[in-house]
Amino acid sequence: MLADALCPLLVKRGYAVSATDIVTTDTISLLDVRDQDAVAACIEKSGADIVFHLAAETNVDRCELEKEHANATNARGTENIARACKERDIPMVYISTGAVFDGEKAGGYTELDTPNPISVYGRSKLLGEDAVRALLTKYYIIRAGWMIGGYEKDKKFVWKMVQLMRTKKEIPVVIDKAGSPTFTVDFAQGILAIVGAGKYGTYHCVNKGICTRYDIAVKIREYLGKEDVVLKPVTSDAFPLPAPRGKSEALINHNLSRLDIHSMRPWQTALKEYIDNLKG
């Protein structure tokens, strides 16, 4: 989802991009981040000046059910990349998540708050953060919120809600979980602003504002012109899932503001752009 926005932006800004994935295309070569030797060889061959590590297992419930898979991808995979960056003495950008927090704080979390994940997914991503900090001095750990974007690759909440509104007249929507939407187009620009500032460390980079899933659904309905669709507010108990979710994954971009590079738009504005550009 994120690479679809970031890679073209990198090219536009003059980078030669070597893109990898476990699913290949004409422009994306094969790399499994869980393979330490392959990671080292790939980064050495590329001659990279900087590595953007976007790969992750982001299916929160799969992580809960398959802990070894989650740790292999999100923790050890990240460590493999950090080791290769250390060997070449190059900076690394690691995309993390608001799920590293327990969700009990009223309001949004800043970079000054102490992580305390409650899910396997959150713990595996925090282990990745720990590996980056332990191995490198040249790093940017950038935490995202509820990701929106990628279009064809997007299968998360907003995309699912759009599909439901096109076919259903009444939809139950969770109202007791808060978060910070993060549009990949804005996030990609935020990442490059952080790297451009050259201040290594940990950052939150989310669209402005805190909302519930229900709040997002209301705006989607408005932007789609589906006012005839009834949205029924329900608690998360209506959708029992394997992985626990905190009450809040909301983030505050404290360090972006501190460095005066906070250009993330309100989540409502970003969501409207995403909806306006959806195909089908």
Number of C-alpha atoms within 10 A of each C-alpha: 18 21 19 16 18 22 18 13 16 16 11 10 10 8 12 13 15 15 16 19 14 12 10 12 11 5 9 14 14 14 16 15 25 20 15 18 11 15 21 19 11 18 19 14 9 12 11 16 14 17 19 17 18 16 19 19 16 15 12 20 15 16 24 19 13 13 15 14 16 26 22 18 24 28 25 21 23 29 25 23 25 32 18 22 26 17 14 16 15 18 21 25 23 23 24 25 23 29 30 25 24 20 24 13 14 10 15 20 22 16 17 10 10 11 17 15 21 17 23 24 30 27 23 29 30 23 19 26 26 14 20 27 18 11 16 18 15 20 24 25 22 23 23 25 23 21 21 24 26 19 15 11 11 15 14 13 14 22 20 11 19 17 11 14 22 12 9 12 13 13 15 15 22 20 18 17 18 24 24 27 30 26 28 24 22 22 27 21 17 23 20 15 15 23 16 10 12 12 12 16 16 20 24 25 31 33 31 21 16 20 19 20 21 20 16 20 22 17 15 23 19 13 17 14 11 15 14 11 18 15 18 12 15 15 12 15 9 10 10 8 12 12 17 16 18 21 17 25 27 28 29 22 21 17 19 19 11 9 11 10 15 19 17 20 17 16 21 19 12 22 22 15 14 21 18 11 9 13 7 4
